[in-house]
Amino acid sequence: MVSISTEPRFLVIGRVVKPHGVRGEMRVEIITELPERFTWLEMVYIGENDPQPAGVESVRFHKGLALVKLAGYETREAAAALRSQLLLVPEDEGIPLEEGEYYLYQLEGLAVYTDEGEHLGRLVEVLETKANNVFIIDGPRGEVLLPDTEEVVLDIDFENGRMEVHLLPGLVS
């Protein structure tokens, strides 16, 4: 799951695609592993830089999208003004995680070491792709890209701010 760095910390649950109809309803791309969470939302926050609260008036699902009606957005034009904006919830309203699960933003800043003890640098970004996530590490070798796979990621130690990885042949030069 993607996160936006603001205080308080927010979690992205959707992105406004475009208006739907003429009464302010909007089509929202679902960016959460639990789409039904939209049905119990009373409020969301809109935007990355300065998230603004908006009450949720209604939610329904259509063709893999959430159709969302927010308070204060009564026309097609008002909904269109939100095109491409992120819909967020405060981190404390996030879906409870199972043991060993984490949000991707929690990985950012971890020191990354190989299983041979080499310090690769700090994890600065996580790219979400269809195949697997890709970790961007910035360090002595410059920018290193590592896939988030069981073969590569050996251990994540949040308590010590450290990730241990195994470099498969051909991953770095």
Helices and strands as residue ranges (DSSP letters): E 3-4, E 10-19, E 25-30, G 35-40, E 43-46, E 52-62, E 65-70, H 76-80, E 86-90, G 91-93, G 104-107, E 111-114, E 119-127, E 134-139, E 142-147, E 153-157, E 162-165
